[in-house]
Amino acid sequence: MQSDPQLLVSTQWLEDHLNAPDVRILDASYFLPEAGRDAKAEYDAQHIPGARFFDIDDIADSHSALPHMVPPVEKFISRMRAMGIGDGHRVIVYDSVGIFSAPRVWWMFRLFGKQDVAVLDGGLPKWLAEGRPVEDIPPILRDRHFTARRNAALVRDVTQVAASSKLRDAQIVDARSPERFRGEVPEAREELRSGHIPNSLNVYYQDLIKPDGTMKDVADLQKIFDAAGVDLSKPTITTCGSGVTACILSLAMERLGHKQNAVYDGSWSEWGMYNDLKVDVG
């Protein structure tokens, strides 16, 4: 894989740049409640040298009842400054699964106008499997100036998604499992209906990932989107359960050169809750 510091970098690339003064590393690990894992405790026990912990449930909109919705721009700026992430820094994000929650943080940085951000391909599991260094001490943080400008083109709300579902002015691509997409299994949150947004397509995020936790190469990604009926010459909205794995689809599409993609932030946590929004099954 050829590393791209704005999309995806290899473990070797990151080790080569560990001590670069302009590089900042973030552990953005997140686990679903049923996993029974504590991301912050695992970070405290071991992390890539110099990494800061990015809590997607905390750096979020605290006024929303929906999980880890995008925070106001002022909150994002404040948290990044306190974490010592500033203008001129190149941000590398990883997680403890391989590629799972890191793309969400990659997307958030881009939403707030920062382009020098990439995901570590294979994440911490690949890093550890290769015997690369880890530490258990927190980095020394110094406030840095962070400038943000929200790019509204990268995010969609429920009203915009409902309009696109009806007008088909953008493709809606769902990252959830085929069983959840078809409405064959109940949702983990009891208040949510089963099924999918009308006129949406299904590309299961795990189909984009190799067994070793790295993302498949560009040719294989293209085949997967083609097989699902996704036309990468058209605007696309990605969605999932709560706005995390949708960002994996967005990262994959960016690797394929697709620039007109936005994330439905509320995703199924929002759409599945409201009975006045139509749901399709099958």
N, C-alpha and C positions, 0 to 999 in steps of 0.2 A: 504494500500500500504506500502510495506517495502522500506524505503528510501535507495538510493544508491548514495553516495556522488560523484560518477563519472558519473551518468546518470540523476537521477530524485529524488528530495527530497520533502517531504511534508511540508506544512505550519507549522506544529507543530515542525518538525525537525529544520526548520530555526529559529523559535522563540526561541527554546531551545539553539541555537548556535549564536544568535544575537550578543552577546558580546564576542564571542571567538576571541582571538587575531589573529588567522590564517585565519579567514573567511573574504572574501571580497564579497560584494553584488553589482550586476550590474542591472540597469534598462535598458533593451535593447528594449524598446518599439519602434515600427515602424508601421506606418499606410500608406496604399495606398492613393494616392492623393485624390481619390474620397470619402474617409472617412471624409475629412474636419476636421481632428483632428491634433493638434500640440503636438507631443510626448514630446518635451523638456518643453513646457509650462505646460503640465500635470505633468511631473516630478517635476518641480519647485514648483507646488502647493501642491503636496503630493507624498511621496515615502517611501518605507520601510527604517527604520532608518539606516543611514550609507551608503545607496546605492549611487553609482556613476552612471552618465548617460553615456551610450554607444551608440553613434550615428553611425548606420551602414552605413549611407550615407557619413559620414565624415571620419570614420576609414575604408577607402576604397582606391582603386586604382584611384587616381585623373587623371591619364593619359588615362583612358579607357572611351569610350563614353557609355559603358554599365553601368546600375545602380549597385551601391554598390558591385563592384567586389572586390575580396580579395586584400588587400593592400600588398605592398612589405614588407618583413619581418622586415626591418629596421624601417619602419613607425609604424608597429604594436608594436615593442619593445618600441619605443619612446613614443607612446601614453599610453601604459600600465604603463611604469615607471612614467610618469607624473600623472597618475591616482592613483598612490600609490599601484599598483598591482605588486607583485614581486614573486620571487622564494619562495616556501614554503607556499604560500597562497592557500587556498581552495576557489574557485570562484563559487558563486551561481548566476545564471542569471534568471531574470524574465521579463515578459512583461505585458502590460495593457489589453491584450485580454484574456489571460489564458495560452494557448500554441500556439504561432504564430511566433514571430520573435526571441524569446529567444533561440530556438534550433540553429538558424543560428550562434549566438555568441558562444554557446557551441561548435559547429562544428569548428568555426574559432580558438578557443583556442586549440582544439585537432590538427587541421592542423598545428599549430605552436608549437606542442610538449607538451602542458600542459594537463595532464590527470586528475588533481584534479579539475574538473569543472562539475557542474550539473545544471539542469533546475529546477526551482520551479514549482511543479505540481499545475496547476490551476492559477498560477501567481498572479498579484495584485488583480483581481476581487475576488478570493477565500480568499485571505488575508483580504481584506476589509469586505467581507461578514461575516467573523468570528470575526470581531471586534478587529483585531490585530493592533499594534501600527503603526502609520505613522508620518512623520515629513515634514516640508517644508524648513529646513535649509540644505545648502550644507555641505558635510563632509569636514573636514580639510585634505588636501592631502599632503603627503610627498613622495618625489621620492623614489622609491624602485628599486633594481636591478632585471631585468626580463630577463631571458634567453629563447631564442626561437630557435627551430630547425624545419624547415618546413618538414612535412611528405607528400611527393608527392603522396603517395598511396591514400590519402583521397580526391583528387580533380582531375577532368578531364577537358580538354579543348575541343574545337569543333572538332579538328582533331581526337582526341582519341575517342570521342563519335561517330563520323561518321564511324570510323573503327569498333567499337563494334556493331553499327547498322547493318553493312554489314556482319561482320564475326560471329556475335552472340557469342562472347567470354565472354560477360557480359550481364546480363539483364538490360534493361533501364526501369526505373519505374517513371512514371509521376505523380506528386502530384496535378495537376490541376483538376478542376471540370470535370465530364464526358462530359458535353456540350462543354467545351473548348477543351478537348482531342479529341472529335469526330469532331471538326471543325464546330459545329452547331451554334456558336455565334461568333461575331467579337471580336478580341482582343482589349483591352483598348488602346494600342498604335496603332495608325492608320497604321504605316508602317509595322506592322507584319501580316504575313499570318495566317490563321486559320488551325488547325489540330495538328498533332503530329509527332514525330520522327518515321520513319519506324521501325517496329518490337519492339516498346515499349509497355509497359503494363501500366494500369491506376489504381492507388490507391489514391483516393481523400483524401487529408490530413484531412479534417473535419470528415471523417468517423472514424478516429483514436481517436477522442476527444469526451468525454462525454458532456452532456448538461451543466454540471457545470464547464466546461473548463479544467478538468483534463484529462489525457491520459487514455484510456481504459486499462484494465488489460491484462496481457500477453496472456491468453487463447483467448480472443476476438481479439487481434491483430493478432495472428496466423491465426485465421479463416478468417480474412479480406485479409491477404496476400495470403492465400491458394485459396480463392475464385477468386482472381484476376489473378491466375496462376503464382504467383511469387514463385520460388523455392529458399528457403533460404539456400540451400546448395551450391549455385552458386554465383559467384561475381556479384555485382549489382552496377549500376550507377543511382542515383536519380536525377530528374530534375523537374522543375516547371516553373513558369513565369519568375522569376528573381533570382532564387537561394536561396530564403528564405524558402518557405514551403517544398522544397526538403529535408531540414535538419530535418524537423519533421519526415519524413519517415526514415531518417538515425538514428534518436534517437530511434524510435520505433523498427527498426531492431536490433540495439545494445541491446535493452532490451530483444529481442528474441535470443540473443547470436550470431547474424550474424556480423562478423567482416570485411568481404570483401565488404564494401560498400564505394563508393566515390560519391561526389557531382559534377554535371556538373555546374560549376560556372556561365557560360553565360546563361544557360537554354534557355527558349523560346525567351527571349529578343534578343538572338544572333541567334539561329537556325531559328526562324521565319522571320528574316530580310533578309537572303541571298537566292536569287532565285536559286542558283546552288545547294542548299541543298534540298533533296527530302522531301516532306511533304505528309503524309497519312491522310485521313479523314475517318470517319465512325467507 
